[in-house]
Amino acid sequence: MHETVESWPDGEWVVRHITGSASTKPYRCPGCDQMIPPATPHVVAWPVESPTFFGGGIDERRHWHRGCWKARGRRRPR
């Protein structure tokens, strides 16, 4: 899986793009508060300052729809 670091007004985030085949369970997107069904490509993001940078700080990881992640600067999470 490929990870990048993105800078946003609320800090730097590690971002991992998940393929549909790698997504095996549902998650709730914090951007729209809707479910991300299994087998749906999406984004997992967590703050760079997480206690385990390379492990992704399990407590701080959030699964986002790709569109919600891109639009997060224009609206508040629900």
C-alpha positions in Angstrom: 0.0 0.0 0.0 1.2 3.4 -0.9 1.3 6.2 1.7 1.9 9.9 1.3 2.0 12.9 3.6 -0.5 15.7 2.9 -0.5 19.1 4.4 -3.9 20.6 5.4 -4.8 23.6 7.5 -5.3 21.3 10.5 -1.9 19.7 10.2 0.0 17.0 8.3 -1.7 13.7 7.6 -0.5 10.3 6.5 -2.8 9.2 3.7 -3.1 5.6 2.4 -5.2 4.8 -0.7 -7.1 1.5 -0.2 -8.1 -0.5 -3.3 -11.5 -2.2 -3.4 -9.9 -5.6 -3.1 -8.0 -4.6 0.0 -11.2 -3.3 1.7 -12.9 -6.2 3.5 -15.2 -4.6 6.0 -17.5 -1.6 6.3 -16.4 1.7 7.8 -18.2 4.9 8.6 -16.8 8.0 6.8 -16.3 11.0 9.2 -16.9 13.4 6.3 -20.5 12.4 5.4 -21.3 10.0 8.2 -22.3 7.3 5.6 -21.0 3.8 5.4 -18.2 2.8 3.1 -19.2 -0.7 2.0 -16.6 -3.6 1.8 -14.8 -3.7 -1.6 -15.0 0.1 -2.0 -11.9 2.0 -2.8 -11.3 4.7 -0.1 -8.7 6.7 1.9 -7.3 6.0 5.3 -5.8 9.0 7.0 -4.2 9.7 10.4 -2.1 12.6 11.8 1.6 12.5 11.3 2.0 13.1 15.1 0.4 9.8 15.9 2.3 7.7 18.4 3.2 5.1 15.7 3.8 7.0 12.5 4.5 4.0 10.3 1.9 1.8 12.0 -0.7 4.5 11.6 -1.8 5.0 15.2 -4.8 2.6 15.1 -6.9 4.9 17.4 -6.5 7.9 15.2 -6.9 6.3 11.7 -10.1 7.3 9.9 -11.5 5.8 6.7 -12.9 8.3 4.3 -14.7 8.2 0.9 -12.2 9.6 -1.5 -14.5 12.5 -2.4 -15.1 13.4 1.2 -11.4 13.4 1.9 -10.7 15.8 -1.0 -13.6 18.1 0.2 -12.8 18.1 3.9 -11.3 21.6 3.7 -14.6 23.0 2.5 -16.8 21.4 5.2 -16.7 20.2 8.8 -16.8 16.5 9.7 -20.2 15.3 10.9 
